[in-house]
């Protein structure tokens, strides 16, 4: 491979890994700065040791997350959450994928969980994927994540007989994908033979 092509591939891979993490960090910092301004009057009344707006903002952020999480575990919270999801969040590209992976990772009940799988591709090769849904005609929808950023990828409608479920968590499959296939042997041992529903 030519040196320029190697550098180009390395740069693209680096951008795909660093950019999402960098954007998430910047977003969190922006939230903390805004919260710092809001909680500054409160932090002024605290003892000198903890009188730091950023720390108070971080604590406030975590408390808000906890309260929202607790609210969404109540009946009213679940109903409200469902309305917000259907009306707003489901229209945001990538939200359904994030929600499903987070639900599976947190071991929450979800009817929309991704199921880790290997799909048969040409020449008897296997590629990691997630089974999204099965169809009445024997086909299914699969999501094939890209490497090393599993939140992006391709969607295929294909024969269910080519999909082999893997008895591992979504996080284990995601970790393997984000590490360029490292740990595949464990996933292969957990693979079940493909069966049509």
MIDOPA-554701 format. One line per 5 residues: number of its first residue (from 1); for each residue x, y negated, z of N, C-alpha, C, CB. Coordinates in nm, 2 decimals. Glycine has a CB too. Layout:
<recs>
NUM> X/Y/Z/X/Y/Z/X/Y/Z/X/Y/Z ~ ... .
</recs>
This chain:
<recs>
1> 0.08/0.12/0.00/0.00/0.00/0.00/0.09/-0.12/0.00/-0.10/0.00/0.12 ~ 0.05/-0.22/-0.08/0.13/-0.35/-0.09/0.13/-0.43/0.04/0.08/-0.43/-0.21 ~ 0.24/-0.49/0.07/0.24/-0.57/0.20/0.13/-0.67/0.21/0.38/-0.64/0.21 ~ 0.10/-0.74/0.10/-0.01/-0.84/0.10/-0.14/-0.78/0.13/-0.02/-0.92/-0.03 ~ -0.17/-0.66/0.08/-0.29/-0.59/0.10/-0.30/-0.55/0.25/-0.31/-0.47/0.01 .
6> -0.19/-0.50/0.30/-0.18/-0.46/0.44/-0.21/-0.58/0.53/-0.04/-0.40/0.48 ~ -0.15/-0.70/0.50/-0.18/-0.82/0.58/-0.32/-0.87/0.57/-0.08/-0.93/0.53 ~ -0.38/-0.86/0.45/-0.52/-0.90/0.42/-0.61/-0.81/0.51/-0.55/-0.89/0.28 ~ -0.59/-0.67/0.50/-0.67/-0.58/0.58/-0.66/-0.61/0.73/-0.64/-0.44/0.55 ~ -0.53/-0.63/0.77/-0.51/-0.66/0.91/-0.58/-0.79/0.96/-0.36/-0.67/0.94 .
11> -0.58/-0.89/0.87/-0.64/-1.02/0.90/-0.79/-1.00/0.91/-0.61/-1.12/0.80 ~ -0.85/-0.93/0.81/-1.00/-0.91/0.82/-1.04/-0.83/0.94/-1.04/-0.83/0.69 ~ -0.97/-0.72/0.97/-1.00/-0.64/1.09/-0.99/-0.73/1.22/-0.90/-0.52/1.10 ~ -0.88/-0.81/1.23/-0.86/-0.90/1.34/-0.98/-0.99/1.36/-0.73/-0.97/1.33 ~ -1.02/-1.05/1.25/-1.13/-1.15/1.25/-1.26/-1.08/1.30/-1.16/-1.21/1.11 .
16> -1.29/-0.96/1.24/-1.41/-0.88/1.28/-1.41/-0.84/1.43/-1.42/-0.76/1.20 ~ -1.29/-0.82/1.49/-1.28/-0.79/1.63/-1.29/-0.91/1.72/-1.16/-0.71/1.65 ~ -1.20/-1.01/1.68/-1.19/-1.13/1.77/-1.30/-1.22/1.76/-1.06/-1.20/1.73 ~ -1.36/-1.25/1.64/-1.46/-1.35/1.62/-1.58/-1.33/1.71/-1.50/-1.36/1.48 ~ -1.65/-1.21/1.71/-1.77/-1.19/1.79/-1.74/-1.21/1.94/-1.82/-1.05/1.77 .
21> -1.62/-1.16/1.98/-1.58/-1.18/2.13/-1.56/-1.32/2.16/-1.46/-1.09/2.16 ~ -1.49/-1.39/2.07/-1.46/-1.54/2.09/-1.59/-1.62/2.09/-1.37/-1.59/1.98 ~ -1.68/-1.59/2.00/-1.81/-1.66/2.00/-1.89/-1.63/2.13/-1.89/-1.62/1.88 ~ -1.89/-1.51/2.17/-1.96/-1.48/2.30/-1.90/-1.55/2.42/-1.96/-1.32/2.32 ~ -1.77/-1.56/2.42/-1.70/-1.63/2.53/-1.73/-1.78/2.53/-1.55/-1.61/2.53 .
26> -1.73/-1.84/2.40/-1.76/-1.98/2.39/-1.90/-2.01/2.43/-1.74/-2.03/2.24 ~ -1.99/-1.92/2.39/-2.14/-1.94/2.43/-2.15/-1.93/2.58/-2.22/-1.83/2.36 ~ -2.09/-1.84/2.64/-2.09/-1.82/2.79/-2.04/-1.95/2.86/-2.02/-1.70/2.84 ~ -1.92/-2.00/2.81/-1.86/-2.12/2.87/-1.95/-2.24/2.85/-1.73/-2.14/2.80 ~ -2.02/-2.25/2.73/-2.11/-2.36/2.71/-2.23/-2.35/2.81/-2.16/-2.36/2.57 .
31> -2.28/-2.23/2.83/-2.39/-2.22/2.93/-2.34/-2.26/3.07/-2.44/-2.07/2.93 ~ -2.22/-2.21/3.10/-2.17/-2.24/3.24/-2.15/-2.39/3.26/-2.04/-2.17/3.26 ~ -2.10/-2.46/3.15/-2.08/-2.61/3.16/-2.21/-2.68/3.18/-2.01/-2.66/3.03 ~ -2.31/-2.64/3.10/-2.45/-2.70/3.12/-2.50/-2.67/3.26/-2.54/-2.64/3.01 ~ -2.49/-2.55/3.30/-2.53/-2.52/3.44/-2.45/-2.59/3.55/-2.52/-2.36/3.47 .
36> -2.32/-2.61/3.52/-2.24/-2.69/3.61/-2.29/-2.83/3.63/-2.10/-2.69/3.56 ~ -2.34/-2.89/3.53/-2.39/-3.03/3.54/-2.52/-3.02/3.62/-2.42/-3.08/3.39 ~ -2.60/-2.92/3.59/-2.73/-2.91/3.66/-2.71/-2.89/3.81/-2.82/-2.80/3.60 ~ -2.62/-2.80/3.85/-2.60/-2.76/3.99/-2.50/-2.85/4.07/-2.55/-2.62/4.00 ~ -2.45/-2.95/4.00/-2.35/-3.04/4.07/-2.40/-3.10/4.19/-2.30/-3.15/3.97 .
41> -2.53/-3.15/4.19/-2.58/-3.21/4.32/-2.59/-3.11/4.43/-2.72/-3.27/4.29 ~ -2.62/-2.98/4.39/-2.63/-2.87/4.50/-2.49/-2.84/4.55/-2.70/-2.75/4.44 ~ -2.39/-2.83/4.45/-2.26/-2.79/4.50/-2.19/-2.89/4.59/-2.17/-2.76/4.37 ~ -2.24/-3.02/4.57/-2.18/-3.12/4.66/-2.21/-3.11/4.81/-2.24/-3.26/4.61 ~ -2.32/-3.03/4.84/-2.36/-3.01/4.98/-2.30/-2.88/5.03/-2.51/-3.00/4.99 .
46> -2.22/-2.81/4.95/-2.16/-2.68/5.00/-2.03/-2.71/5.07/-2.14/-2.58/4.88 ~ -1.98/-2.61/5.15/-1.85/-2.63/5.21/-1.74/-2.65/5.11/-1.81/-2.50/5.30 ~ -1.63/-2.71/5.15/-1.52/-2.75/5.06/-1.46/-2.62/4.98/-1.41/-2.81/5.14 ~ -1.46/-2.51/5.05/-1.40/-2.39/4.99/-1.48/-2.34/4.86/-1.39/-2.27/5.09 ~ -1.61/-2.36/4.86/-1.69/-2.31/4.75/-1.75/-2.43/4.67/-1.80/-2.22/4.80 .
51> -1.70/-2.55/4.70/-1.75/-2.66/4.63/-1.69/-2.68/4.49/-1.73/-2.79/4.71 ~ -1.72/-2.59/4.40/-1.67/-2.59/4.27/-1.79/-2.57/4.17/-1.56/-2.48/4.25 ~ -1.82/-2.67/4.09/-1.94/-2.66/4.00/-1.94/-2.53/3.91/-1.95/-2.78/3.92 ~ -1.82/-2.49/3.86/-1.82/-2.38/3.77/-1.85/-2.25/3.84/-1.68/-2.36/3.71 ~ -1.80/-2.23/3.97/-1.83/-2.11/4.04/-1.98/-2.11/4.08/-1.75/-2.11/4.17 .
56> -2.03/-2.22/4.12/-2.18/-2.23/4.15/-2.26/-2.20/4.03/-2.21/-2.37/4.21 ~ -2.21/-2.26/3.91/-2.29/-2.23/3.78/-2.28/-2.08/3.75/-2.22/-2.31/3.67 ~ -2.17/-2.02/3.77/-2.16/-1.87/3.74/-2.25/-1.79/3.83/-2.01/-1.82/3.76 ~ -2.25/-1.83/3.96/-2.34/-1.76/4.06/-2.48/-1.78/4.02/-2.31/-1.81/4.20 ~ -2.52/-1.91/3.98/-2.66/-1.94/3.94/-2.70/-1.86/3.81/-2.67/-2.09/3.91 .
61> -2.60/-1.85/3.72/-2.63/-1.77/3.60/-2.66/-1.62/3.63/-2.51/-1.78/3.50 ~ -2.57/-1.56/3.72/-2.59/-1.42/3.75/-2.72/-1.40/3.83/-2.48/-1.38/3.84 ~ -2.76/-1.50/3.92/-2.89/-1.49/3.99/-3.01/-1.50/3.89/-2.90/-1.60/4.10 ~ -3.00/-1.59/3.80/-3.10/-1.60/3.69/-3.12/-1.47/3.62/-3.07/-1.72/3.60 ~ -3.00/-1.41/3.58/-3.01/-1.28/3.50/-3.07/-1.17/3.59/-2.87/-1.24/3.46 .
66> -3.04/-1.17/3.72/-3.09/-1.07/3.81/-3.24/-1.09/3.82/-3.03/-1.08/3.95 ~ -3.29/-1.21/3.84/-3.43/-1.24/3.86/-3.51/-1.21/3.74/-3.45/-1.39/3.90 ~ -3.46/-1.24/3.62/-3.52/-1.21/3.49/-3.53/-1.06/3.48/-3.45/-1.27/3.37 ~ -3.42/-0.99/3.51/-3.42/-0.84/3.50/-3.52/-0.78/3.59/-3.28/-0.79/3.54 ~ -3.53/-0.83/3.72/-3.63/-0.78/3.81/-3.78/-0.81/3.76/-3.61/-0.84/3.95 .
71> -3.80/-0.93/3.71/-3.93/-0.97/3.66/-3.97/-0.87/3.55/-3.93/-1.11/3.61 ~ -3.88/-0.84/3.46/-3.91/-0.75/3.34/-3.93/-0.61/3.38/-3.80/-0.76/3.24 ~ -3.91/-0.57/3.51/-3.94/-0.44/3.55/-4.08/-0.43/3.62/-3.83/-0.39/3.65 ~ -4.15/-0.54/3.62/-4.29/-0.54/3.67/-4.38/-0.53/3.56/-4.32/-0.67/3.75 ~ -4.51/-0.49/3.58/-4.61/-0.47/3.48/-4.63/-0.60/3.40/-4.74/-0.43/3.54 .
76> -4.65/-0.71/3.47/-4.67/-0.84/3.40/-4.54/-0.88/3.32/-4.70/-0.95/3.51 ~ -4.43/-0.86/3.38/-4.30/-0.89/3.31/-4.28/-0.81/3.18/-4.18/-0.87/3.40 ~ -4.32/-0.68/3.19/-4.31/-0.60/3.07/-4.40/-0.65/2.96/-4.34/-0.45/3.10 ~ -4.53/-0.68/3.00/-4.62/-0.73/2.90/-4.57/-0.86/2.84/-4.76/-0.76/2.97 ~ -4.52/-0.95/2.92/-4.47/-1.08/2.87/-4.35/-1.06/2.78/-4.43/-1.17/2.99 .
81> -4.26/-0.97/2.83/-4.14/-0.93/2.74/-4.18/-0.88/2.61/-4.06/-0.84/2.82 ~ -4.28/-0.79/2.61/-4.33/-0.73/2.48/-4.38/-0.84/2.38/-4.44/-0.63/2.50 ~ -4.46/-0.94/2.44/-4.51/-1.05/2.36/-4.40/-1.13/2.30/-4.61/-1.13/2.44 ~ -4.30/-1.16/2.39/-4.19/-1.25/2.34/-4.10/-1.17/2.24/-4.10/-1.28/2.46 ~ -4.08/-1.04/2.26/-4.01/-0.96/2.16/-4.07/-0.96/2.03/-3.99/-0.82/2.21 .
86> -4.20/-0.93/2.03/-4.28/-0.92/1.90/-4.29/-1.05/1.83/-4.41/-0.86/1.92 ~ -4.31/-1.16/1.90/-4.33/-1.29/1.84/-4.20/-1.36/1.80/-4.41/-1.38/1.94 ~ -4.09/-1.34/1.88/-3.97/-1.42/1.86/-3.85/-1.33/1.83/-3.95/-1.51/1.97 ~ -3.82/-1.25/1.93/-3.69/-1.18/1.93/-3.67/-1.08/1.82/-3.66/-1.11/2.06 ~ -3.78/-1.01/1.78/-3.77/-0.91/1.68/-3.74/-0.97/1.54/-3.90/-0.82/1.67 .
91> -3.77/-1.10/1.53/-3.74/-1.17/1.40/-3.59/-1.21/1.39/-3.83/-1.29/1.39 ~ -3.52/-1.20/1.49/-3.37/-1.24/1.49/-3.29/-1.12/1.44/-3.32/-1.28/1.63 ~ -3.22/-1.13/1.33/-3.14/-1.02/1.27/-3.05/-0.96/1.38/-3.06/-1.07/1.15 ~ -3.05/-0.83/1.39/-2.96/-0.76/1.48/-3.01/-0.75/1.62/-2.83/-0.84/1.49 ~ -3.12/-0.81/1.65/-3.17/-0.80/1.79/-3.22/-0.66/1.83/-3.29/-0.90/1.81 .
96> -3.29/-0.60/1.73/-3.34/-0.46/1.76/-3.22/-0.36/1.78/-3.42/-0.41/1.64 ~ -3.12/-0.38/1.71/-3.00/-0.29/1.73/-2.94/-0.31/1.87/-2.89/-0.32/1.62 ~ -2.92/-0.44/1.90/-2.86/-0.47/2.03/-2.95/-0.42/2.15/-2.84/-0.63/2.05 ~ -3.08/-0.44/2.13/-3.18/-0.40/2.24/-3.17/-0.25/2.25/-3.32/-0.44/2.20 ~ -3.17/-0.17/2.14/-3.17/-0.03/2.15/-3.04/0.02/2.21/-3.18/0.03/2.01 .
101> -2.93/-0.03/2.17/-2.80/0.01/2.23/-2.79/-0.03/2.38/-2.68/-0.05/2.15 ~ -2.84/-0.14/2.41/-2.83/-0.18/2.55/-2.93/-0.10/2.64/-2.88/-0.33/2.57 ~ -3.04/-0.06/2.58/-3.14/0.02/2.65/-3.08/0.16/2.68/-3.27/0.04/2.58 ~ -3.01/0.22/2.57/-2.95/0.35/2.59/-2.83/0.34/2.68/-2.90/0.40/2.45 ~ -2.75/0.24/2.67/-2.64/0.23/2.76/-2.68/0.21/2.91/-2.55/0.10/2.72 .
106> -2.79/0.14/2.93/-2.84/0.12/3.06/-2.93/0.24/3.11/-2.92/0.00/3.08 ~ -2.94/0.34/3.02/-3.02/0.46/3.06/-3.17/0.42/3.08/-2.96/0.53/3.18 ~ -3.22/0.32/3.02/-3.36/0.28/3.03/-3.45/0.36/2.94/-3.38/0.13/3.01 ~ -3.57/0.37/2.97/-3.67/0.44/2.88/-3.69/0.35/2.76/-3.80/0.47/2.95 ~ -3.69/0.40/2.64/-3.71/0.32/2.52/-3.76/0.42/2.41/-3.59/0.24/2.48 .
111> -3.86/0.38/2.34/-3.91/0.46/2.23/-3.83/0.43/2.10/-4.06/0.43/2.20 ~ -3.74/0.33/2.11/-3.67/0.30/1.99/-3.52/0.32/2.00/-3.69/0.15/1.96 ~ -3.48/0.42/2.09/-3.34/0.44/2.10/-3.27/0.50/1.98/-3.32/0.54/2.22 ~ -3.15/0.45/1.95/-3.07/0.51/1.85/-3.02/0.65/1.90/-2.95/0.42/1.81 ~ -3.02/0.75/1.81/-2.97/0.88/1.84/-2.83/0.90/1.78/-3.07/0.99/1.81 .
116> -2.73/0.92/1.85/-2.60/0.94/1.79/-2.60/1.06/1.70/-2.49/0.96/1.89 ~ -2.53/1.05/1.58/-2.53/1.16/1.49/-2.41/1.16/1.40/-2.66/1.16/1.40 ~ -2.39/1.27/1.33/-2.29/1.27/1.22/-2.37/1.31/1.10/-2.18/1.38/1.24 ~ -2.35/1.23/0.99/-2.43/1.27/0.86/-2.33/1.32/0.76/-2.50/1.14/0.80 ~ -2.38/1.42/0.69/-2.30/1.49/0.58/-2.29/1.39/0.46/-2.37/1.62/0.54 .
121> -2.17/1.36/0.43/-2.15/1.28/0.31/-2.08/1.37/0.20/-2.06/1.15/0.34 ~ -2.04/1.31/0.09/-1.98/1.39/-0.01/-1.86/1.47/0.03/-1.94/1.31/-0.13 ~ -1.84/1.59/-0.04/-1.72/1.67/-0.02/-1.72/1.73/0.12/-1.59/1.60/-0.05 ~ -1.83/1.75/0.19/-1.83/1.81/0.32/-1.78/1.73/0.43/-1.76/1.94/0.31 ~ -1.76/1.60/0.41/-1.71/1.51/0.52/-1.83/1.47/0.60/-1.64/1.39/0.46 .
126> -1.80/1.43/0.73/-1.90/1.37/0.82/-1.86/1.23/0.85/-1.90/1.46/0.95 ~ -1.97/1.15/0.88/-1.94/1.01/0.92/-2.03/0.98/1.04/-1.97/0.91/0.80 ~ -1.98/0.91/1.14/-2.07/0.87/1.25/-2.18/0.78/1.21/-1.98/0.80/1.36 ~ -2.30/0.80/1.27/-2.42/0.73/1.24/-2.51/0.73/1.36/-2.48/0.78/1.11 ~ -2.62/0.66/1.35/-2.73/0.66/1.44/-2.86/0.69/1.37/-2.74/0.53/1.52 .
131> -2.93/0.79/1.42/-3.07/0.83/1.36/-3.16/0.72/1.42/-3.11/0.97/1.39 ~ -3.23/0.65/1.33/-3.32/0.54/1.37/-3.46/0.60/1.38/-3.31/0.42/1.28 ~ -3.51/0.66/1.28/-3.64/0.72/1.28/-3.66/0.82/1.17/-3.75/0.61/1.26 ~ -3.75/0.92/1.20/-3.78/1.02/1.11/-3.91/1.00/1.03/-3.79/1.16/1.18 ~ -3.92/1.04/0.91/-4.04/1.02/0.82/-4.11/1.15/0.80/-3.99/0.95/0.69 .
136> -4.24/1.14/0.76/-4.32/1.25/0.74/-4.28/1.33/0.62/-4.47/1.21/0.73 ~ -4.21/1.27/0.53/-4.17/1.34/0.40/-4.04/1.42/0.41/-4.16/1.24/0.29 ~ -3.98/1.43/0.53/-3.86/1.50/0.55/-3.73/1.41/0.54/-3.85/1.61/0.45 ~ -3.75/1.29/0.51/-3.64/1.19/0.51/-3.63/1.12/0.65/-3.66/1.08/0.40 ~ -3.53/1.04/0.66/-3.51/0.97/0.79/-3.43/0.84/0.76/-3.44/1.05/0.89 .
141> -3.44/0.75/0.85/-3.36/0.62/0.84/-3.24/0.64/0.93/-3.44/0.50/0.88 ~ -3.12/0.61/0.88/-3.00/0.62/0.96/-2.92/0.49/0.94/-2.91/0.73/0.91 ~ -2.85/0.45/1.05/-2.77/0.33/1.05/-2.62/0.38/1.06/-2.80/0.24/1.17 ~ -2.54/0.34/0.96/-2.40/0.38/0.96/-2.32/0.25/1.00/-2.36/0.43/0.82 ~ -2.26/0.25/1.12/-2.19/0.14/1.17/-2.06/0.12/1.10/-2.17/0.15/1.32 .
146> -2.01/0.00/1.09/-1.88/-0.03/1.03/-1.77/-0.02/1.14/-1.87/-0.17/0.96 ~ -1.65/0.00/1.10/-1.53/0.01/1.19/-1.45/-0.12/1.18/-1.45/0.14/1.16 ~ -1.41/-0.18/1.29/-1.43/-0.13/1.43/-1.54/-0.21/1.50/-1.30/-0.15/1.51 ~ -1.63/-0.27/1.42/-1.74/-0.35/1.48/-1.88/-0.28/1.46/-1.75/-0.49/1.42 ~ -1.92/-0.19/1.55/-2.03/-0.10/1.53/-2.17/-0.18/1.52/-2.04/-0.01/1.64 .
151> -2.17/-0.31/1.55/-2.30/-0.38/1.54/-2.33/-0.42/1.40/-2.29/-0.51/1.63 ~ -2.24/-0.40/1.30/-2.26/-0.43/1.16/-2.25/-0.29/1.09/-2.16/-0.53/1.10 ~ -2.32/-0.28/0.98/-2.31/-0.16/0.90/-2.41/-0.15/0.79/-2.33/-0.04/0.99 ~ -2.45/-0.03/0.75/-2.54/0.00/0.64/-2.66/0.08/0.69/-2.47/0.07/0.52 ~ -2.77/0.07/0.62/-2.89/0.14/0.65/-2.92/0.23/0.53/-3.01/0.05/0.69 .
156> -2.94/0.36/0.56/-2.97/0.46/0.45/-3.10/0.53/0.48/-2.86/0.55/0.43 ~ -3.18/0.56/0.38/-3.29/0.65/0.39/-3.24/0.78/0.32/-3.42/0.60/0.32 ~ -3.24/0.89/0.40/-3.18/1.01/0.35/-3.25/1.13/0.40/-3.03/1.02/0.38 ~ -3.21/1.25/0.34/-3.27/1.38/0.38/-3.23/1.41/0.52/-3.22/1.49/0.28 ~ -3.33/1.44/0.60/-3.31/1.47/0.75/-3.21/1.59/0.76/-3.44/1.50/0.82 .
161> -3.21/1.68/0.67/-3.12/1.80/0.67/-2.97/1.77/0.67/-3.15/1.89/0.56 ~ -2.94/1.64/0.63/-2.80/1.60/0.63/-2.76/1.53/0.76/-2.78/1.51/0.51 ~ -2.85/1.52/0.86/-2.82/1.45/0.98/-2.80/1.55/1.10/-2.94/1.35/1.01 ~ -2.69/1.55/1.16/-2.66/1.63/1.27/-2.65/1.55/1.40/-2.52/1.71/1.25 ~ -2.75/1.57/1.49/-2.75/1.49/1.61/-2.63/1.53/1.70/-2.88/1.52/1.69 .
166> -2.58/1.44/1.78/-2.47/1.46/1.87/-2.51/1.43/2.01/-2.34/1.37/1.83 ~ -2.49/1.53/2.10/-2.54/1.52/2.23/-2.44/1.44/2.32/-2.56/1.66/2.29 ~ -2.43/1.31/2.29/-2.35/1.21/2.37/-2.43/1.08/2.38/-2.21/1.19/2.30 ~ -2.38/0.99/2.46/-2.45/0.87/2.48/-2.41/0.77/2.36/-2.41/0.80/2.62 ~ -2.50/0.67/2.35/-2.47/0.57/2.24/-2.34/0.50/2.27/-2.58/0.46/2.24 .
171> -2.31/0.48/2.40/-2.18/0.41/2.43/-2.06/0.50/2.39/-2.18/0.38/2.58 ~ -2.07/0.63/2.41/-1.96/0.72/2.37/-1.93/0.71/2.22/-1.98/0.86/2.42 ~ -2.05/0.72/2.15/-2.03/0.71/2.00/-1.98/0.58/1.96/-2.17/0.74/1.93 ~ -2.03/0.47/2.02/-1.98/0.33/1.99/-1.83/0.32/2.02/-2.06/0.23/2.06 ~ -1.79/0.37/2.13/-1.65/0.36/2.17/-1.56/0.43/2.07/-1.63/0.43/2.31 .
176> -1.60/0.55/2.02/-1.53/0.62/1.92/-1.52/0.54/1.79/-1.59/0.76/1.89 ~ -1.63/0.48/1.75/-1.63/0.40/1.63/-1.54/0.28/1.64/-1.77/0.35/1.59 ~ -1.55/0.21/1.75/-1.47/0.09/1.77/-1.32/0.12/1.79/-1.52/0.01/1.89 ~ -1.28/0.24/1.82/-1.14/0.28/1.83/-1.10/0.36/1.71/-1.12/0.37/1.96 ~ -1.16/0.33/1.59/-1.12/0.39/1.46/-1.12/0.54/1.47/-0.98/0.35/1.43 .
181> -1.22/0.60/1.53/-1.24/0.75/1.53/-1.17/0.82/1.64/-1.20/0.80/1.40 ~ -1.10/0.75/1.73/-1.03/0.82/1.84/-1.13/0.89/1.93/-0.93/0.72/1.91 ~ -1.11/1.01/1.96/-1.21/1.08/2.05/-1.31/1.16/1.97/-1.27/0.99/2.14 ~ -1.30/1.17/1.83/-1.39/1.24/1.75/-1.41/1.39/1.79/-1.35/1.23/1.61 ~ -1.30/1.45/1.84/-1.31/1.59/1.87/-1.41/1.62/1.97/-1.17/1.64/1.91 .
186> -1.43/1.53/2.07/-1.53/1.55/2.17/-1.67/1.54/2.11/-1.51/1.45/2.29 ~ -1.69/1.45/2.02/-1.82/1.43/1.96/-1.85/1.55/1.87/-1.82/1.30/1.87 ~ -1.75/1.60/1.80/-1.78/1.72/1.71/-1.82/1.84/1.80/-1.65/1.75/1.63 ~ -1.76/1.86/1.92/-1.80/1.97/2.00/-1.95/1.95/2.05/-1.71/1.98/2.12 ~ -1.99/1.83/2.06/-2.13/1.80/2.10/-2.23/1.79/1.99/-2.14/1.67/2.18 .
191> -2.19/1.82/1.87/-2.28/1.81/1.75/-2.37/1.93/1.74/-2.20/1.80/1.62 ~ -2.50/1.90/1.72/-2.60/2.01/1.70/-2.62/2.03/1.55/-2.73/1.97/1.77 ~ -2.66/2.15/1.51/-2.69/2.17/1.36/-2.81/2.09/1.32/-2.71/2.32/1.33 ~ -2.80/2.04/1.20/-2.92/1.96/1.14/-3.04/2.05/1.13/-2.88/1.90/1.00 ~ -3.15/1.99/1.17/-3.28/2.06/1.15/-3.39/1.96/1.10/-3.33/2.13/1.29 .
196> -3.47/2.00/1.02/-3.58/1.92/0.97/-3.69/1.92/1.07/-3.64/1.96/0.83 ~ -3.76/1.81/1.09/-3.88/1.81/1.18/-4.00/1.83/1.10/-3.89/1.67/1.25 .
</recs>
